[in-house]
Amino acid sequence: MSPAATAADAAARAHARQVLAHLVLVRRFEERCAIEYQATRIRGFLHLYIGEEAVAVGCLAPLEGRDNVIATYREHGHALVRGLSPASVMAEMFGKASGCSGGRGGSMHLFSAQHRFYGGQAIVGGGLPVAVGLALADRMRDTGAVTMAFFGEGAVVEGEFHEALNLAALWELPVVFVCENNGYAMGTALGRAHAQPDVWRRAAGYGVETEVVDGMDVIAVEAAARRIVERVRAERRPYLLEARTYRFRAHSMFDPELYRDKAEVAAWRERCPIATYVARMTAAGTLTADDVAAIEAAVAARVDEAVAFAEAAPWEPVAALTRHVTAEAP
Ligand SMILES: Cc1ncc(C[n+]2csc(CCOP(=O)(O)OP(=O)(O)O)c2C)c(N)n1
C-alpha cells in the first residue's frame, strides 16, 4: 500500500473507532440511566434515545466548536456526543449541584453554553424558534457558524415548526433542521396526526431544501450531514434533514406502550444501529473484535465513573434555592 493509502486507511480506522465509541457511550449511558431511575436516584421524567443513536452521532460529526446545537427532552445522547462530560450529565440527572445545569434542569434540560449546547427543551417544538434566533445572531455577526436543531415529528404539526421554517427561509439563516422521525409522538402514530405523513414535503412550502435519510444507518446519516452542513455554512440558508428512525424503548419511563405491536418493535430492533455498524465495519476489516471490546470496556469505565461522581456530588444548599429565580440584591 502507498503511504497515502496507508494514511487514509489509518484515518478510516480511527474514525470508525470514534463513531463506535460515541454510539456505545450513548447506549450504555442510557441503559445505566434506566437502572438508576428504577433505583430512584434519577427522578422526574426520563426519555431514552435507545435505538435512535445513529442520528445524533452522524449529524453532530461535521459540526465545529463555533456551531450551535439545540435538541429535545430526548437529548442525553446529543449532549454526550457534543462533548459534555458523562459525569456532568449524570450529575444533572441525579439533580446534583455539579450537574451541567447546576442540578436545576434534570434529564430534560441539559445545557452547556461552553459547548454551545442550548438544551434540552421540554416543550415540543420549543427549540425551533430558539434555533432561528441563534442563527440570526450568527448571521448578523457574520460568524460563519451553523445551528443544528433536532426535533421529533410531533413538532411538525405545531405552529412553531412553521414559524421557524418560514423565518429561517425568509431571512436566509444557517439552520440545519433535523427531524428525528421515530413514527410516534408519545402514543400517537404519525399517520393518526399528520395529514401529510412525509415530513420532508412540509419544507417545500417554505422553499427549504430537504433530504430523507435512513436514521438507523450512521454512515448514511453522517454522509448526509456532512454535505448539508457544508452547504448551509457556505450558502447561509436553511435545510431540513428527515431521519427515519425508531425508539426501542417506551416514550418515557411511565409509558406502558399499549399503542404499538411488539412484533413491530422486534423488527426495528433487528436494525440496531450499533450492531449493524459493527457488522459492516468488522466485515470490511475497518474494526476488529478487539477494537469493539476495548471500546465497550472504556465506555463501561466512563459510565461507572460518571455514576460515582454523581453519587458523591453535593446537593445545592437550600439557602441557594432562590438563585436564578428572583433578582438578587445588587
Ligand atoms: C407544546 C407541548 N405539547 C405537548 C407536550 C407533551 N408531550 C411531551 S413529548 C410529546 C410527544 C412528542 O413527540 P415527538 O416530537 O415525535 O418526539 P419523540 O418523543 O418521539 O422523540 C408530547 C405531546 C409538550 N411537552 N409540549
The ligand as an SDF file (V2000), in Angstrom:
LIG
                    3D

 26 27  0  0  0  0  0  0  0  0999 V2000
  -46.1660   22.0290   23.4730 C   0  0  0  0  0  0  0  0  0  0  0  0
  -46.2040   20.6520   24.0800 C   0  0  0  0  0  0  0  0  0  0  0  0
  -47.3000   19.8920   23.9050 N   0  0  0  0  0  0  0  0  0  0  0  0
  -47.3660   18.6600   24.4510 C   0  0  0  0  0  0  0  0  0  0  0  0
  -46.3230   18.1790   25.2050 C   0  0  0  0  0  0  0  0  0  0  0  0
  -46.4030   16.7790   25.7870 C   0  0  0  0  0  0  0  0  0  0  0  0
  -45.5130   15.9070   25.0280 N   0  0  0  0  0  0  0  0  0  0  0  0
  -44.3130   15.5600   25.5150 C   0  0  0  0  0  0  0  0  0  0  0  0
  -43.4770   14.6040   24.4770 S   0  0  0  0  0  0  0  0  0  0  0  0
  -44.7000   14.6100   23.3300 C   0  0  0  0  0  0  0  0  0  0  0  0
  -44.5520   13.8360   22.0370 C   0  0  0  0  0  0  0  0  0  0  0  0
  -43.5920   14.4640   21.0870 C   0  0  0  0  0  0  0  0  0  0  0  0
  -43.2650   13.5560   20.0760 O   0  0  0  0  0  0  0  0  0  0  0  0
  -42.1210   13.8100   19.0400 P   0  0  0  0  0  0  0  0  0  0  0  0
  -41.9950   15.2820   18.7860 O   0  0  0  0  0  0  0  0  0  0  0  0
  -42.3700   12.9620   17.8700 O   0  0  0  0  0  0  0  0  0  0  0  0
  -40.7780   13.3880   19.7780 O   0  0  0  0  0  0  0  0  0  0  0  0
  -40.3720   11.9750   20.4190 P   0  0  0  0  0  0  0  0  0  0  0  0
  -40.8770   11.9790   21.8420 O   0  0  0  0  0  0  0  0  0  0  0  0
  -40.9750   10.9070   19.5820 O   0  0  0  0  0  0  0  0  0  0  0  0
  -38.8890   11.9740   20.4000 O   0  0  0  0  0  0  0  0  0  0  0  0
  -45.7630   15.3570   23.7960 C   0  0  0  0  0  0  0  0  0  0  0  0
  -47.0170   15.5460   23.0430 C   0  0  0  0  0  0  0  0  0  0  0  0
  -45.1970   19.0110   25.3730 C   0  0  0  0  0  0  0  0  0  0  0  0
  -44.1220   18.6200   26.0780 N   0  0  0  0  0  0  0  0  0  0  0  0
  -45.1470   20.2310   24.7950 N   0  0  0  0  0  0  0  0  0  0  0  0
  1  2  1  0
  2  3  1  0
  2 26  2  0
  3  4  2  0
  4  5  1  0
  5  6  1  0
  5 24  2  0
  6  7  1  0
  7  8  2  0
  7 22  1  0
  8  9  1  0
  9 10  1  0
 10 11  1  0
 10 22  2  0
 11 12  1  0
 12 13  1  0
 13 14  1  0
 14 15  2  0
 14 16  1  0
 14 17  1  0
 17 18  1  0
 18 19  2  0
 18 20  1  0
 18 21  1  0
 22 23  1  0
 24 25  1  0
 24 26  1  0
M  CHG  1   7   1
M  END
$$$$
